[in-house]
């Protein structure tokens, strides 16, 4: 597996991705992990414009060849965890990709917070990653990615994907994950930091976890306990019990 990516070979799954992405001739699409260009070619045929990001230089010549017939496609060679997405013109409004496993969570969250122009995502990810993003409060999979993504988006696992549609065949299961941005909702840096600090010591009470975070105020534990009780929650509740909306509420109360 080159640079953590397994390549799609099943045309039926490509059809499924295309259908779920609801592509139109007005869409500007971002694809991360172009690989051999099988999905890229399809996207370029359907979209108004396509941005393809690929890290593996050994794939560059082939990808450029695949995209050469399309004046509406641009290849960006670089690391999707570091590349400046905001420099892409025109700005993408959809992300459709078979994401490299090792960077999938990072890339999804980067695009959620750094590319407000993106309205929907249809991405192939490792099953565990998909389940974490779509997890409900109180479940074992619920954590930082769940809350951060759900601050701004409706998130759901769209369908499981067989290992046999990839080459090389991976040793993990995959799913198609869908996100759709809710209009007018943007997470603040304060809310994002609160979520990270709340889950930093997952097995401890949320208030205790906040008090153990770097730079924490001495009184933050008692302030958090009081705020949680005002919200109708137990003072010693753990972070995984709070909904994204309750984290927003808690952040506002702690900032007051």
Secondary structure, DSSP 4 states (H G I P E B T S, - for coil): -BTTB-EE--HHHHHHHHHHHT--TT-EEEEE--TTSHHHHHHHHHSSEEEEEE--GGGHHHHHHHHTT-TTEEEEES-TTTS-GGG-SSPPSEEEEE--GGGHHHHHHHHHHH-TT--EEEEEEEHHHHHHHHPPTTSTT-SHHHHHHHHHEEEEEEEEE-GGGEESPPSS-EEEEEEEEPTT----HHHHHHHHHHTTTTTS-HHHHHHTSTT--TTHHHHHHHHHHHTTS-TT--GGGS-HHHHHHHHHHHH-
